[in-house]
Amino acid sequence: MALDLTRVVPIYQENIDALINQLGKTITLYFEPTKTDCPNCIFDSTTGRSSGRYKEGGPIPFTNGMTCPYCKGVGFISSNSTEDIKGLIKWNPKEFNRYSVNININTNTCRVKTFLSNVADINKAIYAVIQSDTSSILEQKVYLVRQPIPTGLQEDRYALTYWSTDKDG
């Protein structure tokens, strides 16, 4: 009796999707911070900092020559950019050698199985924070150590990624 993949594949995908969405951990991807000009002071392009002069209409007036109270003299506002994704986590997986993941054996490494649609964001991230069951107590900051590996049954629908708590992998 031949296996009917047209019936098996949707069942497999439905169940893996459910595992990721319902049992997966939240992984917060962190991207390069975005910089915007300070709305309170005039930027000095020569020094790359605040000129110490109030910008008319700014939210916090200050005396010229003083440090801008809004940006603290930096000249711009930096805001963190993040994205939350869901993934199945496996710490210290044994199969990383199969995928040519060059890591130091002494480091904590995890494999994340997530949706292939998250790959663009994963590749842009400078690091990620993996939430644990005790979220704010045990958050793990991890760094991508290998490009995502597309995977799935008959069609690539998921991605395997390998992360390490050691920045240099």
Secondary structure, DSSP 4 states (H G I P E B T S, - for coil): ----HHHHHHHHHHHHHHIIIIIPEEEEEEEEEEEEE-SSEEEETTTTEEEEEEPTT-SS---TTSPPTTTTTSSEEEEEEEEEEEEEEEES-GGGGGGT----TTS-EEEEEEEGGGHHHHHH-SEEEE--TTTTTS-EEEEEEEEEEEE-SSS--EEEEEEESSTT-
